[in-house]
Amino acid sequence: MRAFTSTQAGPADRGREFGEHHRSQVAGTVAAYRRLFAARATRPFDADLWAERAWAAIAQLAPGAAEEIQGIADGAGLPVREVAMLNARTELLAVADPAGGADECSTVVALPPGGAPVAVQTWDWYTAMADGWLLWTIPHPSGPVVQTVTEYGVLGKIGVNSHGVGVFFNMLRHQDDALTQEQGLGFPVHLLSRRILDVACSVDEALTLARSVTTSASTALTVVDSDGRAASVELFRGGPGLVEPEDGLLVRTNHFVSRSGRDGCLAASIGPGSRIRRKTLLSAFTQDLPSNAQNVIAAMDDHAAVGAVCAHADPDDPPVLRHSTLATVAIVVAVIALKRSQPGHARRTSAKRHGAELPTDVEGLRSEVQALRLEAAQAMRHLAVVRYDAFGDMGGHLSWSMALLDDGGDGVVLTSIHGRSEARTYAKNISGWSCDQALS
């Protein structure tokens, strides 16, 4: 799998680093989408004009994302509108071809009683893009870490964060998508997925973020968290709609399920595949919920002549329009937080979070909140990673140091020094933000 881990940095520097490391791949993705826009367009479509409009919309609606996009463009040596075009590619495809598209992507989220969520998605897309994706790990300066399976130059798609929130992505089609010509571009859905991954700590927070923006390309974002909650928000101009699990199971394909969006759904104009795939996957788990990702992947190994979950390219299609399953992504949602133990101090358990009655008076609630804050202060939730060249004759930033600290500055620094013939790893205790030993 192609993978890249960013240096811990702000949006502009992170984007520039990504663009410098993936100059040819980002340029290749831009070229591939320009060919796709030309092949898919069912009405006059000026890619340069809409790329400029995409950049203007992103700069206004998502200034933080705009910084990162500008950084990628600078690093890759491309006009910023080209990278903006990639991040609004779903919106621009809806402008070029409002009613068309291809059956793509199936998502299954299961919530087995007493078990961890099971969450899997196929990513079905154009075979010309088969080499245009990677796993991107993004450590934020504030501590959280994001991992996203995305395309070169696109800030986010399918992914999970260190708060234990996962996001899945299914394109939809709605009659209101055609209004973009008159009403303009909305918030790009790929940037919304990345925003959720950057900041959401729960399904509820993810849904609040999704409801806070207006989108112009119909999409279902399915979110799941480590507390065992899941929901799918259907985004469209008149929405959003909401779909929740039934009997612990949530299956998404490419048609509207919520009452809010189903009247304007255009999935039938593409074909029957979306409904067939959803029925296939629901039927696979009528008796028992899947207990692990392999159970879901086995059900997705479906190659029916019509409505197959696993998509196969049609050799009769033009090469630019051939479409198949490019990847299957399983997400494990778990909070990344290490608890630092102290001699003689047992970890405080919060019985009230497991069913005991909460205090009914305000003072009791205040005491509980304060106790939780004290407990959280001892979690090693401040994470930083620095990559560097330890020796003058070595390149590639293969050496690294990682700090894991609690709110009091106590924790550990792990260091790996990479030489030509060996790599050595060290661990050094940190107390009160300082160390008695010399740090690398």
C-alpha positions, 0 to 999 in steps of 0.5 A: 500500500502506498503510504505517507506520514506528514511531519507535524505542521500547520496546514500550509507547511503540511500541504507544501511537504505533501506536494513536494513529495508527490509532485508527479502523482498530484499532477497525474491526478489532475490530468486524469480528472481533466480527461474524466470531466471531458468524457463525462460531460453531458453539457458544455463544461469549461474545466478551467472556469469551474476550477477557478470557481472551486478555488473561490468557493474553498477560499471563502467556505473553508479557509483552513483547507485553502491554506493546505491546498495552496501548500500542495499546489506550491509544493507540486508546482501547480496552479492552485486552481488545479488542486482546488479542482481535485478537492471539488471533483465530486461537485464538478462532476455533478455540474458536468453530468448532473444525472449520470455517473456509475454505481460505486462504493458499498459500506457496511457498519455493524454494531454487535452487542458487547463488541467493537463496531465493524466497519468496511467500505469498497471504493469503486471508481475509475480504473484510470485512477487505480494508482492515484490513491494512498494512505495519508497519516496526518499528526496535528500539532495539537495532538490528534492524528488523522489517517485517510485513504484518499487521492493524491492532492485531495485532503480527505475521503475515507478515514479515522481519527485518534478520537475514535471517529471513522468516516465512510463516503458514498456518492449519491445523485439528486435532482437538485445537483443540477442547481449548481449552475445557477446557485453556485458551488457548496461546501466540497464534500471531501473537505467536509469529510476531512473536517470531521476527521480533524475535529470530531470526537463523536458521531454527534459532533460529526453530524453537527459539522455536517449539518452546519454547511450547505453542499451542492453534490449529493453524498452520504457520509457514514460516521461511526465512533468507538462508543458504538454509535453510527449514523449516515447523513445524506447531504444534498441542497434540500437536506440533510437526511439521516439514516440510522442503523436498524437492528445494529446494521447500517448499509449504504450504497448509492441511493437515498434511503431517508425520507428527506431525499428519496423523492429527488433521487436519481439513482434509477437513472444510472441503473438498478445496481445500488438497490441490488447491492444494498439488498445483497449486503442486508440479506447476508446478515439477516441472521447474525451481525458480522463480528469482524471485518473478514465476515463483511469482506466475504459478503462483499465478494459478490460478482453477480452479473447485475448489481455485483458488490465487487465492481468489474470494468466493462471492456466495451467502455472507453478506457477513461470510463471503465469502472471497478473496485479499486480498494476495500477499506476496513476501519477500526475505531478506537481512542488513541490515549495511553494512561500513565500509571502511578505507583500506589494510584489505581486508575479511577473508574467512572461507574456513572458512565456505565449505568450508575445514577448521575448526581441530580444536583448541580454541585454533584455534577460539577464535582463529577466534571472536575473528577473527569478533568483530573483523570483526563489530565493524566492521559498521555494525549499530547503527541508530537512527531519530528522526522530528521536526518541524524547524520550528515551523510544520510537523507530521507528524514528516516530518524524520528522522535516522538513525545507522548505527554500528559497535561503536566508534561510527564511522559516519555520521548521515543527516539529512533536513530537511523544509520547506514547499517543499523537503527537504534531506539531509545526511550527517555522519561520526561517530568514536568516538561523536562528531561534529566538526559540529553534529548536527540 
